[in-house]
């Protein structure tokens, strides 16, 4: 999250050079710095564990005419957990946990995760509003990891200290593929540069923990963690200077 905020701050300090480019009549090379938000709807094995998930990301792309190549990082977070209560054997009959002080505490569970990937994309231009806007198609390859976060103090609930929490957190990770289809808008005069579309992701993950305390066993097999996302991003473009051809006449 800190890296995303830092990238956004740096990007806002950059001079986009909108006024210096005639995007209607040229297709300049550029570097894109962008931040994005994705509303994720889990599918396959991921839907058995989590409900709705949010994703905040930061990325950069190098644009060579109509081609894009770059990298992206996303932070995943959510509050909807479908997994059966992993702390059920630690709770009292009313659903709370007892601290070392004898107090009753309710321990919420959250979903957290992250992904990192490389992207390659292609812009299919429209005639309007300029030659640089149009359909955007991207393919990505990288790594995704996710887990349950147990919001508990290990000092007050020793059975949920940093070491023991790993026996409940369902940490999983593996390679991931993504496909984005949407619309890219680059404006020549105003500070309005964005993309909007849908993104599919397929992650082939497995448990990264050897044992889970609540089921007294290891989690079985490989997983297929899929998401369907509605994604929107804001771009800060830095355009390369165009070469100016000079002609001399005698």
Secondary structure, DSSP 8 states (H G I E B T S, - for coil): -HHHHHHHHHHHHS----TT--TTT----EEEEEEEEEEEEEEEHHHHHB--EEEEEEEEEEEETTEEEEEEEEEEEE--B-S--TTTTTS-TTS-EE-TTS-EE---EEEEEEEEEEEEEEEEE-SSS-TT-EEEEEEEEEEEEEEEEE---TTT-GGGSHHHHTTTS--EEEEEEEEEEEEEEE-SSSS-EEEEEEEEEEEEEEE--S-BTTTTB---SEEEEEEEEEEEEEEEEEE-----------
